[in-house]
């Protein structure tokens, strides 16, 4: 009873360490927990603070004066007969504040586009990793099935080889297939560990994630067709791709910065009022004060020229990004189409026949109707083909996700 109870504890611990999750479950957890997204959100918050700061004017200044020494009365700090005060305020001219606020608001729009692009990139990583894990798990299941049979067969041949009933050559032939299958399993398990690690980082979940994707759902994803042709996908990408929209917005942003820098050449006013008890023409004199720098030269001309060059630079960068995006969409679409067409040539009946032949070979080999050489040749071919078919299916999904990442709108039926 103690052994049985211990076994149940081990099984329960193993199950608790894994969490079955659909792709939608992973997305929800990702958006709530992903640390990169949470950190990027602060950039938007910081631009809000910049907008707030841009709206704040310089503080008014107040100053006071008192007599230090009265030479007529020979009195130190003759406060009763000589004192004064004044208040001044800097008045921005040339639309400086308006331009600074507009530039700060444009920076927020850039931060929002950066956040949108990061969200798309990370979500693509989530999807591709999820599908990678799903197909590696299927490959592992298939490999384990073959290993189970081949290990039993090899054990039987070892016994018969020791008795001299079969040749050592036959045992070695079986041994080579087992080694190849174990090598496949080692590589698959290594890939699974890597994909599990990535999913944990993306979702913030510490347990291993078990993909919850039915065979029917996988088939529906595989046969999905994109809306529109290649040219339409390019147009959609130019309208929706956050990275490209960021580069377009950067042109507007640099123009606003140019206007702000240009307005800094306009002198500002210092306006104030002052009171003087005895120091002016009249007793208890009230004065209005206005001060303005002499515009003998443009004090911010260097920054204006620099901002103008930034406009031209950002325009060229946007042109490059447009060309780069269009070529990426073209390449991603052709890659997806080639992989889709290649897989479409494999009929469902062909896949069913492959499994039927596999089961038939096992049965006929047990019955002695198939030689060992024929059997091992088939098993080697089946091993490679099974892995290739899983890879083909996975590559179609990966290509579709790359298209989604570039176009950034729903493009598949």
C-alpha positions in Angstrom: 0.0 0.0 0.0 2.8 2.4 0.8 4.4 1.8 -2.6 1.1 2.4 -4.3 0.6 5.6 -2.3 4.1 6.8 -3.2 3.4 6.1 -6.8 0.3 8.3 -6.8 2.3 11.1 -5.1 4.9 10.9 -7.9 2.2 10.9 -10.6 0.4 13.8 -8.9 3.6 15.8 -8.6 4.3 15.3 -12.3 0.8 16.4 -13.4 1.0 19.4 -11.1 4.2 20.5 -12.8 2.5 20.7 -16.1 -0.4 23.0 -17.2 -2.6 22.3 -20.2 -3.2 25.5 -22.0 -4.8 26.5 -25.3 -3.1 29.2 -27.4 -5.8 31.7 -26.2 -5.1 30.9 -22.6 -1.4 31.5 -23.2 -2.2 34.9 -24.9 -4.3 36.0 -21.9 -1.6 35.1 -19.4 1.1 36.6 -21.6 -0.7 40.0 -21.8 -1.2 40.0 -18.0 2.3 38.8 -16.9 4.9 39.5 -19.6 7.6 41.6 -18.0 8.8 43.2 -21.2 5.3 44.5 -22.0 4.9 45.8 -18.4 8.2 47.6 -18.6 7.5 49.1 -22.1 4.2 50.5 -20.7 6.2 52.8 -18.5 7.6 54.5 -21.6 4.1 55.7 -22.4 3.6 56.8 -18.8 6.9 58.8 -19.0 5.7 60.6 -22.1 2.6 61.6 -20.2 4.9 63.1 -17.6 6.8 64.9 -20.4 3.5 66.4 -21.7 2.6 67.6 -18.2 6.1 69.1 -17.8 5.8 70.9 -21.2 2.6 72.7 -20.0 4.3 74.1 -16.9 5.5 77.7 -17.2 8.5 79.2 -15.4 7.8 80.2 -11.8 7.3 84.0 -11.2 10.3 85.5 -9.4 9.9 87.9 -6.4 12.8 89.9 -5.1 13.1 92.5 -2.3 15.6 95.1 -1.3 16.4 96.9 2.0 18.8 99.5 2.9 22.2 98.2 4.1 23.6 101.6 5.2 22.2 105.1 5.3 25.1 107.5 4.8 23.0 110.6 5.7 21.7 109.2 9.0 24.7 107.0 9.4 22.4 104.2 10.2 22.9 100.5 9.3 19.9 98.6 7.9 17.6 101.7 7.8 14.6 99.5 6.9 12.1 102.0 8.0 13.0 104.6 5.3 14.4 102.5 2.4 13.0 99.3 1.0 11.4 97.9 -2.1 10.1 94.8 -3.9 9.4 93.5 -7.4 7.7 90.5 -9.0 8.6 89.3 -12.6 7.2 86.7 -14.9 8.8 85.2 -18.0 6.3 85.3 -21.0 7.0 82.9 -23.8 6.8 84.3 -27.3 6.7 82.8 -30.7 4.5 79.8 -29.7 7.3 78.1 -27.8 5.0 76.4 -25.3 2.5 75.3 -27.9 5.3 73.8 -30.0 6.9 72.1 -27.0 3.6 70.6 -26.0 2.8 69.4 -29.5 6.3 67.8 -29.7 5.7 66.0 -26.3 2.4 64.7 -27.5 4.0 63.4 -30.7 6.6 61.5 -28.5 3.7 59.8 -26.8 2.3 58.6 -30.1 5.8 57.2 -31.0 5.9 55.4 -27.6 2.5 53.9 -28.2 3.6 52.6 -31.7 6.7 51.1 -30.1 4.5 49.4 -27.5 2.2 48.1 -30.3 5.2 46.7 -32.3 6.6 45.0 -29.2 3.2 43.5 -28.5 3.1 42.1 -32.0 6.7 40.8 -31.9 6.2 39.0 -28.5 2.8 37.6 -29.5 4.4 36.2 -32.7 7.1 34.6 -30.5 4.4 33.1 -28.3 2.5 31.6 -31.3 5.6 30.2 -33.0 7.0 28.8 -29.8 3.6 27.2 -29.0 3.4 25.5 -32.4 7.0 24.4 -32.2 6.3 22.8 -28.8 3.1 21.2 -30.2 4.9 19.5 -33.1 7.9 18.5 -31.0 5.6 16.8 -28.6 4.0 14.9 -31.5 7.4 13.9 -32.8 8.4 12.7 -29.4 5.2 10.6 -29.1 5.9 9.1 -32.5 9.5 8.4 -31.7 8.7 6.8 -28.4 6.2 4.5 -30.1 8.8 3.3 -32.5 11.4 3.0 -29.8 9.1 0.9 -27.6 8.7 -1.7 -30.4 12.3 -1.6 -31.6 13.7 -2.0 -28.0 11.6 -5.0 -27.4 12.7 -6.4 -30.8 16.3 -5.7 -30.1 16.1 -7.4 -26.7 14.6 -10.5 -28.3 17.4 -10.6 -31.0 20.1 -10.2 -28.3 18.8 -13.3 -26.6 18.6 -15.3 -29.9 22.0 -14.0 -30.9 23.5 -15.2 -27.7 22.0 -18.6 -28.4 23.4 -18.6 -32.0 19.9 -18.6 -33.5 20.4 -15.3 -35.4 23.5 -13.6 -36.6 25.2 -10.8 -34.8 24.9 -8.7 -38.0 21.1 -8.7 -37.6 21.4 -7.6 -34.0 23.8 -4.8 -35.0 21.4 -3.7 -37.8 18.6 -3.3 -35.2 20.9 -1.7 -32.8 21.7 1.1 -35.4 18.0 2.0 -35.8 17.6 2.1 -32.0 20.6 4.4 -31.7 19.2 6.7 -34.4 15.8 6.8 -32.7 17.4 7.6 -29.3 19.4 10.3 -31.0 16.2 11.7 -32.5 14.6 11.6 -29.0 17.6 13.4 -27.5 17.3 16.2 -30.0 13.6 16.5 -29.6 13.8 16.6 -25.8 16.4 19.4 -26.1 14.1 21.4 -28.3 11.2 20.9 -26.0 13.2 22.2 -23.0 14.1 25.3 -25.0 10.5 25.9 -26.1 9.2 25.4 -22.6 11.8 27.9 -21.3 10.7 30.5 -23.8 7.0 30.0 -23.0 7.7 30.4 -19.3 9.5 33.7 -20.0 6.7 34.9 -22.3 3.8 33.9 -20.1 5.3 34.3 -16.6 4.2 30.7 -15.8 6.7 28.5 -13.9 5.1 25.2 -14.8 5.7 23.4 -18.1 3.0 24.1 -20.6 1.2 21.3 -22.4 -0.3 22.6 -25.7 -4.0 22.0 -25.8 -4.6 21.9 -29.5 -6.8 19.2 -31.1 -5.9 17.6 -34.4 -9.0 19.2 -36.0 -7.9 22.7 -34.9 -4.4 22.1 -36.2 -5.9 21.0 -39.6 -8.0 24.1 -39.8 -5.0 26.3 -39.2 -3.0 24.4 -41.9 -5.7 24.8 -44.6 -6.4 28.5 -43.8 -5.9 30.8 -46.8 -4.9 34.5 -46.6 -7.4 37.3 -47.5 -6.3 38.8 -50.8 -3.2 38.4 -53.0 0.4 39.5 -52.5 -0.2 43.1 -53.5 -3.2 43.5 -51.2 -1.1 42.1 -48.3 1.6 44.7 -49.0 -1.0 47.5 -48.9 -2.4 46.1 -45.6 1.1 46.0 -44.2 1.8 49.6 -45.1 -1.5 50.6 -43.4 -1.1 48.5 -40.2 2.5 47.7 -39.5 3.4 49.6 -36.3 7.1 49.6 -37.1 6.5 51.3 -40.5 3.9 53.7 -39.0 6.5 54.6 -36.4 8.9 55.7 -39.1 6.2 57.8 -40.8 5.2 59.3 -37.4 8.9 60.1 -36.8 8.9 62.4 -39.8 6.0 64.4 -38.3 7.7 64.3 -35.0 10.9 65.8 -36.4 8.9 68.5 -38.1 7.3 69.5 -34.8 10.8 69.5 -33.2 12.0 71.8 -36.0 9.1 74.2 -35.3 9.9 74.2 -31.6 13.6 74.8 -32.2 12.8 77.6 -34.6 10.4 79.3 -32.1 13.3 79.3 -29.6 14.9 82.0 -31.7 12.1 84.4 -30.8 13.0 86.5 -27.7 10.9 86.1 -24.6 9.5 88.9 -22.5 10.1 89.5 -18.8 7.2 91.4 -17.4 7.0 92.6 -13.8 5.9 95.2 -11.3 7.9 96.8 -8.6 7.5 99.0 -5.5 10.1 101.3 -4.1 9.7 103.3 -0.8 12.3 106.1 -1.4 14.7 105.0 -4.1 12.7 106.3 -7.1 11.5 109.7 -8.3 8.5 109.5 -6.1 7.8 108.1 -2.6 6.2 104.7 -2.6 6.7 104.4 -6.3 5.0 101.7 -8.3 6.7 100.7 -11.5 5.9 98.4 -14.5 9.0 96.6 -15.9 9.4 95.0 -19.3 12.6 93.2 -20.5 13.4 91.6 -23.7 16.8 90.2 -25.1 18.1 92.1 -28.1 17.7 89.9 -31.2 21.1 90.7 -32.6 21.6 87.1 -33.9 19.6 83.8 -33.9 20.7 82.2 -30.7 19.3 78.7 -31.6 20.3 78.6 -35.3 22.5 75.5 -34.9 19.7 73.4 -33.4 17.3 74.6 -36.1 19.6 73.4 -38.8 20.2 70.1 -37.0 16.4 69.6 -36.7 16.0 70.3 -40.4 18.5 67.6 -41.3 16.7 65.2 -39.0 13.5 65.7 -41.1 15.4 64.7 -44.3 17.0 61.8 -42.6 13.7 60.4 -41.2 12.1 60.8 -44.7 14.9 58.6 -46.2 14.6 56.1 -43.4 10.8 55.9 -44.0 11.4 55.3 -47.7 13.8 52.5 -46.8 11.4 50.9 -44.3 8.6 51.0 -46.9 10.8 49.1 -49.4 12.0 46.7 -46.7 8.5 46.0 -45.5 7.2 45.3 -49.0 10.0 42.9 -49.8 9.6 41.1 -46.5 5.9 40.6 -47.2 6.6 39.4 -50.7 9.2 36.9 -49.4 7.0 35.7 -46.4 4.0 35.2 -48.7 6.0 33.2 -51.3 7.6 31.1 -48.5 4.2 30.4 -47.1 2.7 29.6 -50.5 5.6 27.3 -51.5 5.3 25.3 -48.2 1.5 25.2 -48.5 1.6 23.9 -52.1 4.2 21.3 -51.2 2.2 20.0 -48.3 -1.0 20.1 -50.4 0.5 17.6 -52.8 0.5 15.1 -50.0 -3.0 13.7 -49.8 -4.7 12.6 -46.6 -5.0 9.1 -48.0 -1.2 9.1 -48.5 -0.7 9.9 -44.8 -3.3 7.3 -43.8 -1.6 4.7 -46.1 1.7 5.5 -44.5 0.4 4.5 -41.0 -1.4 1.5 -42.5 1.7 0.3 -44.2 3.7 0.8 -40.9 1.2 -1.3 -39.0 1.2 -3.9 -41.8 5.0 -4.1 -41.8 5.0 -4.7 -38.0 2.4 -7.5 -38.4 4.1 -9.1 -41.4 7.5 -9.0 -39.8 6.2 -10.8 -36.7 4.6 -13.4 -39.0 7.9 -13.9 -40.8 6.5 -12.6 -44.1 9.0 -9.7 -44.3 12.8 -10.1 -44.1 14.8 -8.2 -41.5 16.6 -6.2 -44.2 13.2 -5.1 -45.7 11.9 -4.3 -42.3 14.9 -2.2 -41.2 15.0 -0.4 -44.5 11.3 0.5 -44.1 11.7 1.6 -40.5 14.6 3.9 -41.4 12.5 5.4 -44.2 9.4 5.7 -41.9 11.5 7.4 -39.2 12.7 10.1 -41.5 9.4 10.7 -43.2 7.4 10.9 -40.0 9.7 13.7 -38.7 9.7 15.5 -42.1 5.9 15.6 -42.2 5.7 17.1 -38.7 8.3 19.7 -39.7 6.4 20.5 -42.9 3.2 21.2 -41.0 5.0 23.3 -38.4 6.8 25.3 -41.1 3.4 26.3 -42.7 2.2 27.6 -39.4 5.5 29.4 -38.8 5.3 31.1 -42.2 1.7 32.2 -41.6 2.7 33.7 -38.3 5.5 35.6 -40.0 2.9 37.1 -42.4 0.7 38.0 -39.5 3.6 39.7 -37.8 4.3 41.9 -40.9 0.8 42.7 -42.0 -0.6 43.1 -38.4 -4.2 42.5 -39.3 -6.3 39.4 -39.7 -5.3 38.0 -43.1 -6.3 34.3 -42.8 -9.8 32.8 -43.2 
